[in-house]
Each structure stands twice: as C-alpha cells, then as structure tokens.
Amino acid sequence: MPPRDKEKIKVGILLDSYSVPAWEYRVLERIVNSKVAKIEIIANNNRKPSKSSINEYSIKHKEYFLYNLFTKIDDRFCKIKPDAFEIKNATDLLAGIPEITLASSQNSDNDYIEDEDIKKFSAFGVDVFIQLGIRKLRGETLKLPRFGVWSYHHGDPKIYKGGPAGFWEVFENQPVTGSTLQALTGDSNEAVDIYKSFSSTHWLSVVRNRNQLYWNSSSFVLRKLEDCFNSGEKGFKKDRIQKKLEFHDRRSYKPPTNGKMAYLLLRHIKNYLQKKLSYKLYFEQWQLRFSFGEGISKNFHQFKKLIPPKDRFWADPFIVHKDDSHYIFIEELEHKDNKGYISVILMDENGNPSKPEKILETPYHLSYPFIFNWKNDFYMIPETCENRTIEIHKCTDFPYRWELHKKIFENIDAVDTTLFFHNKKWWLFTNIQENPCTATYDDELFLFHSDDPLSENWTPHPLNPIVSDARKARPAGKIFEQDGNIFRPSQNCGGRYGRGLNFNKILKLNETEYEEVQMGTYEPEWDNSLSGFHHISHDKGLTFIDVCSRRSRVY
C-alpha cells in the first residue's frame, strides 16, 4: 500500500467513445480501483466504437474477399468467452470524472488536439495520458504530461509493422506474438517501448490468438503506473525493455489480398490436416531420460530412457540423494483419469530404477513436486493450481508419507513454484495467470521473498512480473549454482507447451532488482520422435530430464 502522503499519478484518458472493448474496460477498471493512480480527465472523441472481434480489420473491397471470409468463419467457430472485444459501456465506471469533448483536427495518419482543448488539459496537471482511442497524436499535446502519452501496439513492431494484430504470426507460424506499451513524449516524436510481453501464438485461430494477446496486455498500464508511482522519473525510464523502435525499410504489413490469402489458406489447411492425421496415428507421451556424471550433463542424446506404459505419462523429475540412493519424485498421470499425482522412483548407483510408487494424491491435479530441505525435514511444493493454492507438504516418513503442512497462498492461479535460498532470504518464483480470461500460465514469472520458507507472508518483488515472455518465463526445475553463478532453468513455451528448455544466468537478485540473461536454449533435436523437452534436475552425479515423445496408437 502506498504511503498516505504520496500523491497519486494523475491520469488523463483519451477515448473515442464510452463504448469500449472489454479488454480496454479492464484497463480502465484497474486504474479506477488503483491505489497509485487517479483518472483526472476524460478526453472523448465521440467516434463510433470499434467493431468487436477480428472483423474490425475487414476491408470492403472485392480484392479482400477471401480475407474477410476467413475472419467471419474464424469469428464464428473459434470465438471463446470471455471475449476481449465484446463492447462494454464505461459510462458508470467513469461517472463523476470531468470530460472534455475533443475538437481535434485530422490528416490521413494523425490527430491534432486543438489549442483550446490543450489549455483545458493543462489545468488538470495530468502526469500521463493513456491513449485508448484517437489516432497517432502529434503536436503540443505531447508536451503536457511528464510521462508522455501511452498507447498500445499489438503485434511485435520489430517484425510486423502494421497489422492486423495477431494475424501474420498465426499464418507465418511465429512461435510468439508480441504486445507493447509505447510512450510518446514532447522531446521526441519517436515512440519508445516502456513495457513489452510475448505470448505463445495460437497455431490455428487468429481470433483466439488476439483474444489472449489483448487480455494479457490489459495489465500493462497499471504495472507501469506503479513503476512511476514508486520511482518517479526513474521508474518511467527504467524499463525491462526500453529503446527506440527502429523500422528502417521493413515492409509494412496489411491484410492480404485474394491471391496471397488463397496461398496462406491452402498452407494453413495443409498444416491443420497434417496435425489431425498425426493425432489419429500418434499420441504424445511425456517420458524420462537420465545420465550419470558430475555436473549437469547436456549431452542429451546419450541419456538412457525410462518409458512409461502407454496408459500414462511421467514428467517433472526432482532428484533427492539420500542414504546412497537417488529418489526421483515425478508427476504421474493416467490418461483414463486425466489427473496427476506424485510418485517416487528409487534408483541405485548402477542406474537400476524401481517402479514408480504413488506417494501423494489429492482430489485435484498435482504435478511439479518441488522438494526442499529445511531444518532437517523434507518439504514438497507440488503444483496445485486446480485448487487455486500454493501448498507445502511435509514428509513424515521419507520418501513415502507426506501430509499437508500449510497453504502459503490461496485464491491464486499459479504453477511450478520454485524456491531458492540466497543472501539469507528465501526467494519464491512462480508463474501466475494474472488475467483469468486467458488460457495460459506460460507467459509471466513472478517473484516473492521471505525470511522463512514456511511463511504465509511473502513480499512481492516491485518488478513483478520479472519475466513476461512465454519463451522463457515458466520454471523448469531447481535453480542451481555453478562456478559461482546462479542459473534458473526455464521452459520455452513459444508455439506450444514445453517446446524446449533454457538456462538463464541470474545477474541480480535482491529486494529491488532482478536481472537475468539467457545463456543457452535447447530443443529435442537429437531425436525426430520428440516434440517437447521442459524439465531438468541434477543431484550427486545424476541428471534427469523429461521429454515429450510421439508414440503410435496402433503398435
């Protein structure tokens, strides 16, 4: 909670209409309910509201017939709820806030706020304008707010200048789709990235890809306002990814004409049929691989196989070495139940494994059995997202008996919680689905700290989320130290869940800073039958990984 004597950030909202898409309504709602910002003025352009869904990009011209046909079919059969583009009326939400009806002049690309309205704005002392309507702003308006005019760009501007947002990423098989919050200030007419995120691209549907993209981006404005509130000008300039956008001579993307769209559709249909045929002939199964040797082995092609029966999978191995034996704790899931539980495999020094034995089961799904030792006792934090908790289970008879010790978080959508002790503090890393409207947990990594790993009171890091990128956010096993460096394994979920694995070196980890750099990324290229690789564990000369293998449904 902010100090009582600290003044909130003064916000001005630029709208085309009080009828706004649901994702923009969420942006406004978060500001209205915020403890760090207050909306001082609404600038209303009184334009017709945007159409819902992907059809806002439709072009009434026969050259775009196939594009328009696809958007209508996609919108009809692939739309999901809640719809980010459902029109909502923000009149009641913004009731009582002063309003200025704009008399802006226009050209083909930009809007200019008239001098009379600029004078009205200046009386409110606004710190930042949030642009949820009106086209590109130029002129004296940019000099008013100290933090500039913020606007969204959906779709990665480094690759896709133009639009439609989220379309080309699907049809060009890009693994991720970017979204950016940009700022324009009076000292420059060039946009600057102040917040950036990458979500996994939906392989089939543009509607679903855009729905997830826009819902995710609804968090950006409040997060950046919190940075500005906590650190002022430093918080505005200090960003995870801040640099001028460089377009140079790259092509400007636009909706495809009939000839291009016919080619794209044929290729898209071919990919769809190939996936359907593959699904009929094969199924994907998570399996284990292991190797003995000092240090974490990365010669993955040399690992020995542990293959489960066809009726189940094994994943998320965590190794504990105790009494000259290795205990491998795993998620085990039987397909008939589609609910994971925790099992343990005992492996001797010769690499002979026992059959998995079930040790922990609950009415809800369990996975990712993170194990840690505290005051000579073993504890486990399994993934319990289905129960909307983060739970700690205590071992009462190693390794077979575990009981619920406490719930350290409740009413939270979090996965793959990972603890790490550093500089006399416990650090809790976990991926959180902050927007329940989205269908993924892969995008954003959050960090908390406490003096006690069993505490129910964890302090959130001021830079949360510390990673906002589906290619490297989600944890993939224990954080470890090697040669004086700290490494965080993470999943690459770009394009699909568990596509590959990264090693990220942590450069800064304290109560105000977090910084990491990706040192290496691996996909299961050593075996053509593998389609995924997302976890690694090492202890006392043994390394375990899990891989996703295609297996025949017939044989």
C-alpha positions as CSV (number, residue, x, y, z in Angstrom):
1,M,0.0,0.0,0.0
2,P,1.4,3.4,-0.9
3,P,2.3,6.0,1.8
4,R,-0.7,8.1,2.8
5,D,1.2,11.4,1.9
6,K,2.3,10.3,-1.5
7,E,0.3,11.9,-4.3
8,K,-1.3,9.5,-6.9
9,I,-0.3,9.6,-10.5
10,K,-2.7,11.9,-12.3
11,V,-4.1,10.2,-15.4
12,G,-5.9,11.5,-18.5
13,I,-7.8,9.1,-20.7
14,L,-8.2,9.6,-24.4
15,L,-11.2,7.8,-25.8
16,D,-13.2,7.5,-29.0
17,S,-16.3,6.6,-27.1
18,Y,-17.5,5.3,-23.7
19,S,-18.4,2.1,-25.6
20,V,-15.1,0.2,-25.4
21,P,-14.0,-3.3,-25.9
22,A,-13.8,-5.5,-22.8
23,W,-10.0,-5.5,-22.6
24,E,-10.0,-1.7,-22.5
25,Y,-12.7,-1.7,-19.9
26,R,-10.4,-3.9,-17.8
27,V,-7.6,-1.3,-18.2
28,L,-9.9,1.5,-17.0
29,E,-11.3,-0.6,-14.2
30,R,-7.8,-1.3,-12.8
31,I,-6.9,2.3,-12.9
32,V,-10.2,3.4,-11.2
33,N,-9.6,0.8,-8.4
34,S,-5.8,1.6,-8.1
35,K,-4.0,2.8,-5.0
36,V,-1.3,4.5,-7.1
37,A,-3.2,6.4,-9.8
38,K,-6.3,8.5,-10.3
39,I,-8.2,9.5,-13.5
40,E,-8.4,13.3,-13.6
41,I,-9.9,13.9,-17.0
42,I,-11.6,12.1,-19.9
43,A,-11.0,13.3,-23.4
44,N,-13.8,12.0,-25.5
45,N,-13.6,12.0,-29.3
46,N,-17.2,10.9,-29.8
47,R,-16.5,8.5,-32.6
48,K,-18.3,5.3,-33.4
49,P,-17.0,2.4,-31.2
50,S,-14.8,-0.3,-32.8
51,K,-16.4,-3.4,-34.0
52,S,-15.9,-6.5,-31.8
53,S,-13.5,-9.3,-32.7
54,I,-11.2,-9.6,-35.7
55,N,-13.8,-8.1,-38.1
56,E,-12.6,-4.6,-37.2
57,Y,-9.9,-5.2,-39.8
58,S,-12.4,-6.1,-42.6
59,I,-12.0,-4.1,-45.7
60,K,-15.0,-3.5,-48.0
61,H,-13.3,-4.3,-51.3
62,K,-13.5,-7.4,-53.6
63,E,-9.7,-7.8,-53.5
64,Y,-10.1,-8.8,-49.8
65,F,-13.0,-11.2,-50.2
66,L,-11.0,-14.3,-49.0
67,Y,-9.5,-12.4,-46.1
68,N,-13.0,-11.2,-45.0
69,L,-14.4,-14.7,-45.5
70,F,-11.7,-16.2,-43.2
71,T,-12.3,-13.7,-40.5
72,K,-16.0,-14.3,-40.4
73,I,-15.5,-18.1,-40.3
74,D,-12.8,-17.8,-37.6
75,D,-15.0,-15.5,-35.6
76,R,-18.0,-17.8,-35.9
77,F,-16.3,-21.1,-34.9
78,C,-13.3,-20.1,-32.8
79,K,-14.5,-17.2,-30.6
80,I,-14.2,-18.0,-26.9
81,K,-15.5,-16.4,-23.7
82,P,-14.8,-14.1,-22.2
83,D,-14.4,-12.1,-25.5
84,A,-11.8,-9.4,-25.2
85,F,-13.7,-7.4,-27.9
86,E,-17.2,-7.6,-26.5
87,I,-18.4,-3.9,-26.3
88,K,-19.0,-2.7,-22.8
89,N,-20.2,0.7,-21.7
90,A,-17.8,2.6,-19.4
91,T,-20.2,5.4,-18.5
92,D,-20.9,4.3,-15.0
93,L,-17.3,3.2,-14.3
94,L,-16.1,6.7,-15.2
95,A,-19.0,8.6,-13.7
96,G,-18.1,11.9,-12.0
97,I,-14.8,12.3,-13.8
98,P,-14.6,15.6,-15.7
99,E,-14.9,15.3,-19.5
100,I,-13.7,17.3,-22.5
101,T,-15.3,16.7,-25.9
102,L,-12.4,17.0,-28.3
103,A,-12.4,19.2,-31.4
104,S,-9.4,17.5,-33.0
105,S,-8.2,18.2,-36.5
106,Q,-7.1,15.2,-38.6
107,N,-5.0,14.2,-41.5
108,S,-4.6,10.7,-43.0
109,D,-2.5,9.4,-40.1
110,N,-2.6,11.7,-37.1
111,D,-4.9,13.6,-34.8
112,Y,-4.0,17.1,-33.5
113,I,-5.7,18.4,-30.4
114,E,-6.8,22.0,-30.9
115,D,-5.2,24.8,-28.8
116,E,-8.4,25.5,-26.9
117,D,-8.5,21.9,-25.6
118,I,-4.8,21.8,-24.8
119,K,-5.4,24.7,-22.5
120,K,-8.2,22.8,-20.8
121,F,-5.9,19.8,-20.3
122,S,-3.1,21.8,-18.8
123,A,-5.4,22.9,-16.0
124,F,-5.6,19.4,-14.6
125,G,-1.8,18.9,-14.3
126,V,-2.0,15.4,-15.8
127,D,1.1,13.2,-15.4
128,V,0.3,10.8,-18.2
129,F,-2.3,10.3,-21.0
130,I,-3.5,6.8,-21.7
131,Q,-4.5,6.6,-25.4
132,L,-7.4,4.1,-25.8
133,G,-8.8,6.0,-28.7
134,I,-7.8,8.7,-31.1
135,R,-5.1,8.0,-33.7
136,K,-1.4,8.9,-33.5
137,L,-1.1,12.1,-31.6
138,R,1.3,14.9,-32.6
139,G,1.8,18.5,-31.6
140,E,1.7,20.4,-28.3
141,T,-0.4,17.7,-26.5
142,L,2.7,15.5,-26.1
143,K,4.4,18.2,-24.1
144,L,1.8,18.3,-21.3
145,P,2.2,15.1,-19.3
146,R,5.6,14.4,-17.8
147,F,5.4,10.7,-18.5
148,G,4.1,11.2,-22.0
149,V,1.2,9.7,-24.0
150,W,1.0,5.9,-23.7
151,S,-0.5,3.7,-26.3
152,Y,-0.7,0.0,-27.2
153,H,0.8,-1.8,-30.1
154,H,-0.4,-5.4,-30.5
155,G,1.9,-7.5,-32.6
156,D,5.7,-7.2,-32.5
157,P,6.6,-3.9,-34.2
158,K,10.1,-5.2,-34.9
159,I,8.7,-7.8,-37.3
160,Y,5.1,-6.7,-38.2
161,K,4.8,-3.0,-38.7
162,G,1.1,-2.5,-39.5
163,G,-1.4,-5.3,-39.0
164,P,-3.7,-6.9,-38.5
165,A,-2.6,-7.6,-34.9
166,G,-2.0,-11.3,-34.3
167,F,-2.8,-12.4,-37.9
168,W,0.5,-12.7,-39.5
169,E,2.0,-14.5,-36.5
170,V,-0.5,-17.3,-37.0
171,F,-0.1,-17.6,-40.8
172,E,3.7,-17.3,-40.7
173,N,4.0,-19.8,-37.9
174,Q,5.7,-17.5,-35.5
175,P,6.1,-19.2,-32.0
176,V,5.1,-16.0,-30.1
177,T,3.1,-12.9,-30.6
178,G,4.3,-9.6,-29.1
179,S,2.5,-6.7,-27.5
180,T,3.9,-3.4,-26.4
181,L,3.0,-0.4,-24.4
182,Q,4.7,2.7,-26.0
183,A,5.2,6.3,-24.9
184,L,5.4,9.5,-26.9
185,T,6.9,12.5,-25.2
186,G,7.3,16.1,-26.0
187,D,11.1,15.8,-26.6
188,S,10.7,13.2,-29.3
189,N,8.3,12.2,-32.0
190,E,9.6,8.6,-31.9
191,A,7.8,6.0,-29.8
192,V,9.7,4.3,-27.0
193,D,8.8,0.9,-25.6
194,I,8.1,1.1,-21.9
195,Y,6.6,-2.4,-21.5
196,K,6.8,-5.5,-23.6
197,S,5.5,-9.0,-23.5
198,F,5.3,-12.2,-25.6
199,S,2.6,-14.8,-25.6
200,S,2.5,-18.1,-27.3
201,T,0.9,-17.9,-30.7
202,H,-2.3,-20.0,-31.2
203,W,-1.4,-22.2,-34.1
204,L,-4.9,-22.3,-35.7
205,S,-7.1,-19.3,-34.9
206,V,-6.4,-15.6,-35.2
207,V,-9.4,-14.8,-33.1
208,R,-8.1,-16.9,-30.2
209,N,-4.6,-15.6,-30.7
210,R,-5.8,-12.0,-30.5
211,N,-8.1,-12.7,-27.6
212,Q,-5.3,-14.0,-25.4
213,L,-3.0,-11.2,-26.6
214,Y,-5.3,-8.3,-25.7
215,W,-6.4,-9.8,-22.4
216,N,-2.8,-10.2,-21.4
217,S,-2.0,-6.6,-22.3
218,S,-4.7,-5.2,-20.1
219,S,-2.2,-5.4,-17.1
220,F,0.5,-3.3,-18.7
221,V,-0.8,0.2,-17.9
222,L,-1.3,-0.3,-14.2
223,R,2.1,-2.1,-13.8
224,K,3.8,0.9,-15.5
225,L,1.8,3.4,-13.4
226,E,3.0,1.5,-10.3
227,D,6.6,1.9,-11.5
228,C,6.1,5.6,-12.0
229,F,4.5,6.0,-8.6
230,N,7.2,4.1,-6.8
231,S,10.2,5.6,-8.6
232,G,9.1,8.7,-10.4
233,E,11.1,9.6,-13.5
234,K,13.4,6.8,-12.7
235,G,10.5,4.3,-12.7
236,F,9.4,5.6,-16.1
237,K,12.8,5.5,-17.7
238,K,13.9,2.2,-16.1
239,D,12.2,-0.5,-18.0
240,R,12.7,-4.1,-18.7
241,I,12.9,-3.3,-22.5
242,Q,13.2,0.4,-23.3
243,K,14.6,1.5,-26.7
244,K,13.5,3.5,-29.7
245,L,11.6,1.5,-32.3
246,E,13.6,1.0,-35.5
247,F,11.5,0.3,-38.6
248,H,14.1,1.2,-41.3
249,D,12.9,0.0,-44.7
250,R,11.0,-3.1,-43.5
251,R,7.7,-3.9,-45.3
252,S,4.5,-2.6,-43.7
253,Y,2.1,-5.4,-43.2
254,K,-1.6,-5.2,-44.1
255,P,-4.4,-7.6,-44.7
256,P,-3.6,-10.0,-47.6
257,T,-5.4,-9.6,-51.0
258,N,-7.1,-12.6,-52.5
259,G,-4.1,-14.2,-54.2
260,K,-1.9,-14.0,-51.1
261,M,-4.8,-15.2,-48.9
262,A,-5.5,-18.2,-51.1
263,Y,-1.9,-19.3,-50.7
264,L,-2.0,-18.7,-47.0
265,L,-5.3,-20.6,-46.6
266,L,-4.0,-23.6,-48.6
267,R,-0.9,-23.8,-46.4
268,H,-3.0,-23.3,-43.3
269,I,-5.4,-26.1,-44.2
270,K,-2.5,-28.4,-45.1
271,N,-0.9,-27.8,-41.6
272,Y,-4.3,-28.5,-40.0
273,L,-4.8,-31.7,-41.8
274,Q,-1.3,-32.9,-41.0
275,K,-1.9,-32.2,-37.3
276,K,-5.2,-34.1,-37.4
277,L,-3.7,-37.1,-39.2
278,S,-0.8,-37.1,-36.8
279,Y,-3.2,-37.1,-33.9
280,K,-5.1,-40.1,-35.3
281,L,-1.8,-42.1,-35.8
282,Y,0.2,-41.0,-32.7
283,F,-0.2,-39.6,-29.2
284,E,2.2,-37.5,-27.2
285,Q,3.7,-39.0,-24.0
286,W,6.0,-37.4,-21.5
287,Q,8.9,-39.7,-20.7
288,L,12.0,-39.6,-18.6
289,R,15.7,-39.7,-19.6
290,F,18.7,-39.9,-17.3
291,S,22.5,-39.8,-17.2
292,F,25.2,-40.3,-14.6
293,G,28.1,-37.9,-14.3
294,E,29.5,-35.0,-12.4
295,G,27.8,-31.7,-13.1
296,I,24.6,-31.2,-15.2
297,S,25.0,-33.2,-18.4
298,K,23.9,-31.6,-21.6
299,N,24.7,-34.5,-23.9
300,F,21.0,-35.3,-24.0
301,H,21.3,-37.7,-27.0
302,Q,23.3,-40.0,-24.7
303,F,20.7,-40.2,-21.9
304,K,19.1,-43.5,-21.1
305,K,15.4,-43.9,-21.4
306,L,12.7,-44.6,-18.9
307,I,9.5,-45.1,-20.8
308,P,6.1,-45.4,-19.1
309,P,3.3,-47.7,-20.2
310,K,1.0,-46.2,-22.9
311,D,-1.8,-45.6,-20.5
312,R,0.1,-42.8,-18.6
313,F,3.0,-40.3,-18.6
314,W,5.9,-39.4,-16.3
315,A,7.1,-35.8,-16.1
316,D,8.7,-33.1,-13.9
317,P,11.5,-35.2,-12.2
318,F,13.1,-33.8,-9.0
319,I,16.0,-35.8,-7.6
320,V,16.9,-36.1,-3.9
321,H,20.1,-38.0,-3.0
322,K,19.8,-39.7,0.5
323,D,21.5,-42.7,2.1
324,D,23.5,-43.5,-1.0
325,S,20.3,-43.7,-3.1
326,H,18.6,-41.4,-5.6
327,Y,14.9,-40.7,-5.2
328,I,13.2,-39.3,-8.2
329,F,9.9,-37.6,-7.5
330,I,7.7,-37.2,-10.5
331,E,4.3,-36.3,-11.8
332,E,2.4,-39.4,-12.9
333,L,-0.8,-39.2,-14.8
334,E,-3.1,-41.9,-16.0
335,H,-4.9,-40.9,-19.2
336,K,-8.2,-42.5,-18.0
337,D,-8.4,-40.1,-15.1
338,N,-6.5,-37.1,-16.6
339,K,-5.5,-36.1,-13.1
340,G,-1.8,-36.1,-11.9
341,Y,-0.5,-37.4,-8.7
342,I,3.1,-37.6,-7.2
343,S,5.1,-40.8,-7.4
344,V,8.7,-41.7,-6.5
345,I,11.2,-43.9,-8.3
346,L,14.2,-45.3,-6.3
347,M,17.4,-45.6,-8.4
348,D,20.5,-47.3,-7.2
349,E,24.1,-46.3,-8.0
350,N,24.1,-48.7,-11.0
351,G,21.1,-46.9,-12.6
352,N,18.6,-49.6,-11.8
353,P,15.2,-48.0,-11.3
354,S,12.3,-49.2,-9.2
355,K,8.7,-49.0,-10.4
356,P,7.1,-45.7,-9.5
357,E,5.2,-45.8,-6.3
358,K,2.3,-43.3,-5.6
359,I,3.1,-41.2,-2.5
360,L,0.7,-38.2,-2.7
361,E,-2.7,-37.8,-4.3
362,T,-5.5,-35.3,-3.7
363,P,-8.9,-34.7,-5.2
364,Y,-7.3,-32.1,-7.5
365,H,-4.4,-32.3,-10.0
366,L,-0.8,-32.5,-8.8
367,S,2.4,-32.0,-10.7
368,Y,5.9,-30.4,-10.4
369,P,6.9,-31.9,-7.0
370,F,9.5,-29.3,-5.9
371,I,11.4,-30.7,-2.9
372,F,13.5,-28.7,-0.4
373,N,15.1,-29.4,3.0
374,W,14.5,-27.1,5.9
375,K,15.7,-27.7,9.5
376,N,16.4,-31.4,8.7
377,D,12.9,-32.0,7.3
378,F,11.9,-32.5,3.7
379,Y,9.1,-30.5,2.3
380,M,7.3,-30.5,-1.1
381,I,5.5,-27.8,-3.0
382,P,3.6,-29.6,-5.7
383,E,1.7,-27.6,-8.4
384,T,-1.9,-27.3,-7.1
385,C,-3.3,-24.7,-9.5
386,E,-6.5,-26.6,-9.9
387,N,-7.1,-25.9,-6.2
388,R,-6.0,-22.3,-6.6
389,T,-3.4,-22.6,-3.9
390,I,0.3,-22.9,-3.3
391,E,0.7,-25.7,-0.7
392,I,3.6,-27.1,1.3
393,H,3.5,-30.8,2.2
394,K,5.8,-32.2,4.9
395,C,7.4,-35.6,4.8
396,T,6.7,-37.7,7.8
397,D,8.3,-40.9,6.6
398,F,10.8,-40.4,3.7
399,P,10.0,-40.8,0.9
400,Y,6.6,-42.4,1.1
401,R,4.4,-40.4,3.5
402,W,3.6,-36.7,3.1
403,E,1.0,-34.6,4.8
404,L,-0.3,-31.1,4.1
405,H,1.6,-28.7,6.3
406,K,0.1,-25.4,5.2
407,K,-1.2,-23.3,2.3
408,I,1.1,-20.3,1.8
409,F,-1.0,-18.8,-0.9
410,E,-4.8,-19.1,-1.6
411,N,-7.0,-17.8,-4.3
412,I,-4.1,-17.7,-6.7
413,D,-3.7,-19.2,-10.2
414,A,0.0,-20.2,-10.0
415,V,2.1,-23.1,-11.4
416,D,5.5,-24.6,-11.0
417,T,6.5,-22.8,-7.8
418,T,10.3,-22.9,-7.2
419,L,12.2,-21.8,-4.0
420,F,15.8,-20.6,-3.8
421,F,17.8,-19.6,-0.8
422,H,20.1,-16.6,-1.5
423,N,21.6,-13.8,0.7
424,K,19.8,-15.0,3.8
425,K,16.4,-14.9,2.1
426,W,14.1,-17.4,0.5
427,W,13.0,-16.4,-3.0
428,L,9.8,-17.9,-4.4
429,F,9.5,-18.0,-8.2
430,T,6.1,-18.9,-9.7
431,N,4.2,-18.4,-12.9
432,I,0.9,-16.6,-12.3
433,Q,-2.1,-16.3,-14.6
434,E,-3.0,-12.7,-13.5
435,N,-5.7,-12.4,-16.1
436,P,-8.1,-15.3,-15.6
437,C,-9.6,-14.5,-19.1
438,T,-6.5,-16.1,-20.7
439,A,-6.0,-19.8,-21.3
440,T,-2.3,-20.0,-20.4
441,Y,0.0,-19.9,-17.4
442,D,3.2,-19.8,-19.5
443,D,3.7,-16.0,-20.0
444,E,4.7,-14.4,-16.8
445,L,7.1,-15.2,-13.9
446,F,6.5,-13.5,-10.5
447,L,9.0,-13.3,-7.6
448,F,8.4,-13.1,-3.8
449,H,10.7,-13.2,-0.8
450,S,10.6,-14.2,2.9
451,D,12.9,-15.0,5.7
452,D,11.1,-18.3,6.3
453,P,10.2,-20.8,3.5
454,L,7.2,-21.9,5.5
455,S,5.8,-18.4,5.9
456,E,2.3,-17.4,4.8
457,N,3.5,-13.8,4.2
458,W,5.6,-13.3,1.1
459,T,6.7,-9.9,-0.1
460,P,6.1,-9.4,-3.8
461,H,9.0,-8.0,-5.9
462,P,8.5,-4.5,-7.1
463,L,9.4,-5.5,-10.7
464,N,6.7,-8.2,-10.9
465,P,6.3,-9.9,-13.3
466,I,10.1,-10.2,-13.6
467,V,9.7,-12.1,-16.9
468,S,6.9,-11.6,-19.4
469,D,7.7,-13.9,-22.2
470,A,6.3,-17.3,-23.0
471,R,9.7,-18.4,-24.4
472,K,11.5,-18.2,-21.0
473,A,9.2,-17.4,-18.1
474,R,7.9,-20.7,-16.7
475,P,10.2,-22.6,-14.3
476,A,11.8,-25.9,-15.5
477,G,13.3,-27.3,-12.3
478,K,15.5,-26.3,-9.4
479,I,17.6,-23.1,-9.5
480,F,21.3,-24.1,-9.1
481,E,24.7,-22.6,-8.5
482,Q,27.7,-23.5,-10.7
483,D,31.2,-21.9,-10.8
484,G,29.9,-19.0,-8.7
485,N,27.0,-18.3,-10.9
486,I,23.3,-18.8,-10.4
487,F,21.2,-20.5,-13.1
488,R,17.5,-20.7,-13.5
489,P,16.2,-23.4,-15.8
490,S,13.0,-22.3,-17.7
491,Q,10.7,-23.6,-20.3
492,N,10.4,-22.4,-23.8
493,C,6.6,-22.4,-24.4
494,G,6.7,-20.4,-27.6
495,G,4.2,-22.0,-30.0
496,R,3.4,-25.0,-27.7
497,Y,3.7,-26.0,-24.1
498,G,7.1,-27.4,-23.1
499,R,8.7,-26.9,-26.5
500,G,12.3,-26.6,-25.1
501,L,14.4,-25.7,-22.2
502,N,16.6,-22.6,-21.4
503,F,19.4,-21.9,-18.9
504,N,19.2,-18.3,-17.6
505,K,22.0,-16.8,-15.6
506,I,20.7,-14.6,-12.7
507,L,22.8,-11.4,-12.6
508,K,20.9,-9.5,-9.9
509,L,18.6,-10.9,-7.2
510,N,17.7,-8.6,-4.3
511,E,14.6,-6.8,-2.9
512,T,14.6,-4.1,-5.6
513,E,16.4,-5.6,-8.6
514,Y,16.1,-8.7,-10.7
515,E,18.1,-9.3,-13.9
516,E,18.9,-12.5,-15.8
517,V,20.4,-13.3,-19.2
518,Q,19.6,-16.3,-21.3
519,M,22.8,-18.4,-21.7
520,G,21.5,-21.3,-23.7
521,T,18.4,-22.9,-25.2
522,Y,17.7,-26.5,-26.1
523,E,15.1,-28.3,-28.1
524,P,14.9,-32.1,-28.6
525,E,16.6,-32.0,-32.0
526,W,18.6,-35.1,-31.2
527,D,15.6,-37.4,-31.8
528,N,12.9,-36.8,-34.5
529,S,10.3,-38.6,-32.5
530,L,10.5,-36.0,-29.7
531,S,8.4,-32.8,-29.8
532,G,9.0,-31.4,-26.3
533,F,11.6,-31.0,-23.5
534,H,10.7,-29.0,-20.4
535,H,12.4,-30.0,-17.2
536,I,15.8,-30.8,-15.7
537,S,17.1,-31.9,-12.3
538,H,20.5,-32.9,-11.0
539,D,21.9,-34.2,-7.7
540,K,25.0,-36.0,-6.7
541,G,26.1,-37.2,-10.1
542,L,22.7,-37.9,-11.6
543,T,20.8,-35.8,-14.2
544,F,17.2,-36.4,-15.1
545,I,15.1,-34.7,-17.8
546,D,11.7,-35.2,-19.3
547,V,10.8,-35.3,-23.0
548,C,7.6,-35.5,-25.0
549,S,7.6,-38.4,-27.4
550,R,5.3,-39.3,-30.2
551,R,4.1,-42.9,-29.8
552,S,2.0,-44.9,-32.2
553,R,-1.6,-45.5,-31.2
554,V,-1.6,-48.8,-33.2
555,Y,1.5,-50.6,-32.0
